[in-house]
Amino acid sequence: MVQTRQMIGILAVTLLLAAAILLAAQHHFTKQEISALTEGCLDNGGTVDLTIYSTITNSYEFACVKPRR
């Protein structure tokens, strides 16, 4: 009985740790993606229009608006 509870506890901690690592990795790569998009837009003379809907789900909308000539 005690051994089963320990195994369940170890499994739960392992799953929580794995989920935390995956969320941190997703946040990191989303941040890199937004930085690359912003840099490319500014290099091409555009203006960045960025709307971040949720930092938890990493949902955002990006647009590069170029001025009319």
C-alpha positions, 0 to 999 in steps of 0.5 A: 500500500505504501509502495503504491502511494510512493509510486503514484506520488513519483509519477505525479511529480514527474508528470508535473515537471514534464508539463512545466518544462514543455510550457517553458520551452513553448514560451521560449520559442514563442518569444524567439518567434515574435522577436524574429518577426519583429526584427524582419518587419522593422528591417523591411521598413514596416511597423509592428502590430502585435496583439498578445491574447494570452501569455499562458497559451502563447496566443498572439496575432502579428501583422507587419504594416508597411506605409503606402508610397 
